[in-house]
Amino acid sequence: MMASIYVHLPFCPYICPYCDFAKWPFRRSSAERYLSGLRAEIASAPPIVGSTLFFGGGTPNTIAPDALVDLIRALRARFGLPADAEITLEANPDPDLCEAFADYRRAGVNRLSIGVQSFEPTELKTLGRQHTPHDVEVVMRRAREAGFDNLSLDLMFAVPGQTLESWKRSVNHALALEPQHISTYALTIEPSTPYEEWQKRQPEAFAGNDLEADQYRYAIDRLVQSGFQHYEVSNFARPGFRCRHNQNYWLNGEYLGLGVGAASYLEGTRSVHTRDLEEYVRAALSGSPIPGSSERLVGAAQVGEAAMLALRTEEGVDLSRFRERYGVDFLSSYQRSIRDLEGAGMLEITPTHVRLTDAGRFVANDVCAEFIA
């Protein structure tokens, strides 16, 4: 079985107030114990041939470089990753954490996804980030000197205090650094985060829908004019530099998640590991099944999820491929929803595809939800 491999490294040098991922402040003893559990889970993983490998977090480059390199080598050997496999490492642009890029590159990492979020010092402070715009420039230079030629930058809009003009400066600063890929995400207020409490106390501090839409529109126009392909709702790439790992998700492909809180989708079953760090480590080290939840997607649930994922992409739903894979006619199965959304200007229908219109991308989550059973 071919599948993408995701590895969750949950430790951070500091915790951002908007983040709800499975994460913990870095402690060397905790990290070493976690890596032991992770290696045990890798050894007992199902017989999968990896197609891509993605290290997410958390802050993966918080892990000691030698330990991370050993982990990369173990994963490559265990899952038989081809020599040209895309291997992505998420990284915070803190120079102290970015001194081992050459080691990562020699171990096979060939793509870096750098969590910039903003190039405005006041916005970085609001987001709880500790790097500076200059730090990003230093880290980008180090990455290139280490041999990386596939660099992605993450940017965030709808940040409290952010204006359209400050967002424009961040987008243009990112472009000036000449990355191959840029992801732009609207701030989402997640439950049980400090930002949720802040929004309850001071809702006027947060961006309204009109400003958020204007910021997204500027990103689309500016990046496309600069030669980037808007290949997924939040993602832009130079030709030839789309993220293959994430494309597999959007194609409803198979993937194996390793680590605390990691999700898998194998043979029609979606499963998620526990987000309890100690519970995960205990189970992994003892050889017990990792606690969590699972759900088998069949029938309308499977088809609806596939439609939702495909619609997020530039290509949309390929009608012929959809019929061949799922045995259903997309147009007739969702006739009413498609008719209503087309009438509202949210969907475009061609003889071969159904895709979001330009207007539909601005409300992609609402449009895609129409297809979930």
N, C-alpha and C positions, 0 to 999 in steps of 0.2 A: 504494500500500500504506500502510495506517495502522499506526503502531507507536509505542510509548512510547520515549523517548530517555533514555538514562542517560549521564552524563558523569562520568568519574573524575578527580578533582583530588587527587593523591596526597601533597601536602606537608603536614607538620604542624609546629607550633612545638616539639613534643616528642613522644616516642614512648612510648606506654603499654605496659606489660610484658605485657598479656594479648592484644594485638592482633596478628593475622596478615594483615591486609589489605595490599595493595600500597601501601606508604607509605615516605616518606623525610623526613628533617629538612629544613625549609625553607631553601633557599638561593636568593637572588634570581636569580642567573644560571641556575641549573638550572630554576627555575620559568619564566623567560622563554623558555628554549629549549624546554621542554616545551609551553608554550602555542603556540609556533610550529608544533610538530609536530601538536598537537591541531587547530589551525586548518587545517592541510594535510589531515588525515584528514577533517575536516568537509567540506571542499571536494570531496573525492573519494568521499564516502559515497553509498550507493545512493539512488535517488529515492524517498524516504519522506516521507509527511505525518505530522508528529508529533502525537500526541494528548496526551501529558504530557511533562514535562521534569524530570529529577531530577539534581541535583549532589550526588555523594557523594564520600567520601574514605577516608583522608586527612582533612584539615580544609579544606573549600572556602573558608571565610572567612579563611584565611591568605593567599590570593591578593590582590594589590593591588586595591582596589575598582574603579579605572578599567579595569583589565584584565579583571576579572570581568564588569563591565557590558558592555564591548565583546564579550566572549564570548557573553553572553546575547543580545545584539542579533543577532550573527551566526547563532546557532542558531535564533532565532525566524524570521529571514529565510530561512535555508537549508531549514528543514523546515516552513515554513508553519504554524506553530502557531496555532490559533485564539485570538482575543482572550481567551476565558475559559479557556484551557488551565491546568491545574494545573501550577505551576512551583515545585518544592521546592528549597530550599538547606539542606544540613546545616551546622550551625554549632556551634563550641565556645563555651561561655558565658564566654569571657575578654573582659572589657570592652574591652581594647585592640584586639581583633579585631572588635568589634561597633559601630563608629562610622559605618558606611556603610549602615545598614539603609534609610534613606530613598532612597539611590541604587539599591539592589537593588529596592526596591518600585517605583520609577519605571520601572525596566527590565523589569518584568513579573513578578518573583518575588512569589508570593502565599501561600507556605507556608514556614515555617521549622521544621526538625527540630533540636532543641537537645540536644546530648549531655551531659546532666546526670550520669547514672549513680547518684549518691547525693547526699543532703543532709547526710550525716554527715562531718565533717572528717576523722576517722580513716580512714573508708572511702575517701574521696577520695585520701588519701595512699597507702593501700594499692594503689589502682588506678593510681597514678602521675599522677593528674589535678592540675592546678595552679590550677583555679578554686576559689572558695569558695561556700558557699550564698548569701551576700549577692550575689556576682557574678551568680548566676542571676536573682535578683530585679531587679537593675539591667538586665540584658539583656532580660528580659521586658518591663520598663517601656519601654525604648528601642524594642523591636519594636512595641509597641502605639502609641507616639507616632509611629512611622514609617508607621502605617496597616495593620499586619498584624493580621488577625483570625482567622488559622488557624495556631495554634502547637502544636507537638508536643514533648513531653519524653520522652527516653529514660531509663529506670531499669534498674538491674542488680541482680539478687538472686543468692544463693549466693556472695557475696563473702567471702573469708577474713576472719574476725573479725566478720562481720555477724550479728546476732541477729534473732530475729523482732521484738523490740521496736524495734530500730533501723530495720528494714525498714518497719515500720508508720509510723515518724516520717517516713521519706523519702516514702512514698506520700501521707501526709497533707499534707506540705509541698508536694508537687507539686499536689495538689488545691487547696490554698489559693491557688495562683498562677493558677487557673482556665484551664488550657490547653484546647484543643478536642480534643486527642488525646494519648494516653499509650501508649508502648511499654514493655513489661517483658520483659527478656531474662535468662535464667539464664546465669551465667558458664559459658563453655565453655573447657576447657583445650585450646588449639591446639598442634599440634606446632611445635617449634623456636622457642618463645617463652620468655621468662624464667619465666613462670608454669608451664610444663611442668617446667622444672628445679626450681622451688620445690616443686611437688607431689611430685616424685620424692624430694626430700630430706625433706619434712615433710608427708606426706599428711594427717595429723591436723589441719592448719591449714585444710583446705578443708571446706566444708559437706557433710554427709551427705545422703542421699536424703530422710530424714524432714523435716529442716529446710527443704530446698529445696521440698518439696511443701507444707509449712505456709506458706512465704512466698508461693508461687504462689497457694495457696488464699485467703490474705488479700487479695492484689491483686485477684483476680477478684471476691470478695465486696464489697470496699470500693468498687471502681470501678463495678461494676454498680449497687450501691445508690446511688451518686452520679449515676446517669443516663447512664453510659457504656455503649455497646454493645460486647460482647466479640466483635468481628466476625472475628477471626483469632486463632490460638493465642496470639500474643504482643502483640496490638494491640487497643486500646480507643479508641472515638471517641464524641464527642457526636453525636447525630443530624445527618446532613448533612455530617459532617467526616471520613469515612473517606478514607484515602489512595488516590486513584484510580490513581496510578502503581503502587503495590504490588498493588492489586486486579487490575490487568492481568496481573501475574506469576501470581497465584493462579488466574486464569481461563485460564492457559496461552496468553496473548495474545502477539502479536509485539512484540519490543523490540530496539532497536539500542543497543549499548554502544560508547562512544567513549572512548579513552584506554587507558593501560597497565593490563593486568589486567582490562579490561572484558569482560563477556559479552554475547552477542547470541543471539536466537532468531528466525530469519527463515525462512519457508517450510519449516518442518520441520527446519532445521539449527541446531544449537546450536554456537556457537563462542566461544572465549575467547582474548583477546589475551595475548601474552607478558607476564610480570611483570618482565621485565628493562627497566629504565627507558631505558638507552642504546640497547638494541636497538629498542625501540619508537620512540624519537625519530628514530633514523637511518632506519628504514624509512618512517616518515610523511613526513619531509622529502624523501626521495628519490622519493616516489611509489610505492614498492614495496608489495606486500601486507604487512600487519602480521603478523609471525610469531605463531604460536599453535597451537591445536588446534581441531578441529571434529569434529562427530559428527552424522550424520543420524538423527533419531529416526523410526522407522517401526514399524508393527505394534504388538506388545506393549510395546515400549519407550516409544512415544509415548503409548499409552493408559495405561500404568502411571504415567508421570510426571504426566499430566493428573489421574488419580485422586488421587495423592499430594498435589498442589497443592490440589485442590478440598477434600479432607478437612481441610485446615488451617483452612478458613473456617467461619464460623457456619452457612452454608447447606449446606455439604457438597456431595456429588455430586448434581446435578440429573439424574435418570434419563432423562427425555425429551430434554433438551438434550445429554446425553452420547451417547445413541444416535444422535441426528441428526448430531452433529459427527463422531463416530468410527466410526459404523456397527457398533457392538457393543452388546450388552445387558450392562450392568454387572453386574447380579445374577447372570446365568448365567456370565459370563466369569470372575468371581471367587467363584463359589459357595462353595467350600470355605473360603477365607480369611474371607469375610463371615460364614459360619455360625459359624466358630470364634471370631471376634472379637465377634460378637453374643452368643454364649454366655458369653463372658468379661466381658460388660458394657461393652465398649469401643466398640461401634457401635450406633446406633439406626437402624432401617429403617422408613420410612413408605411409603405408596403412591407418593410422588413423589421422595423423597430418601433418601440414606444419609449420615449425619453422625456425627461423634464424639459420644459421650456425655460427660457431665461427667467421669467417670473416665478416659475415653479421651484427654482433653486433657492429662492429666498424663503420658501416655506416647505423645504424638502421634508422635514420630519413629519409635518402634518399630511403632506401628500402621500408619503410612503406608508404612513400608518393606516391608510385606507385599504391596504392590501394584506394587513395582518389579521389572521383569523382570530 
